[in-house]
């Protein structure tokens, strides 16, 4: 299992950040109990644009529930 960097909640969405085999990328897993999403981000993006990433996650999950 990959080493966990951070876990937190964005409203109902649980976000788990883990390391990947690439030292410059992180794996992001999002789950609100209904929808699950995962993607990778560059370490730089995670460190310096985390707020923007979180807003995109929040907006994507709101859009899914509005369908």
CORRAUR-V124019 format. One record per run of one state. SS is the DSSP state (~ for helix, > for strand, _ for the rest). FROM is the first residue (numbers start at 1). TO is the last residue. If there is no record, write none. Layout:
ss=SS from=FROM to=TO
ss=SS from=FROM to=TO
This chain:
ss=_ from=1 to=3
ss=> from=4 to=10
ss=_ from=11 to=12
ss=> from=13 to=19
ss=_ from=20 to=24
ss=> from=25 to=31
ss=_ from=32 to=35
ss=> from=36 to=42
ss=~ from=43 to=48
ss=_ from=49 to=49
ss=~ from=50 to=66
ss=_ from=67 to=67
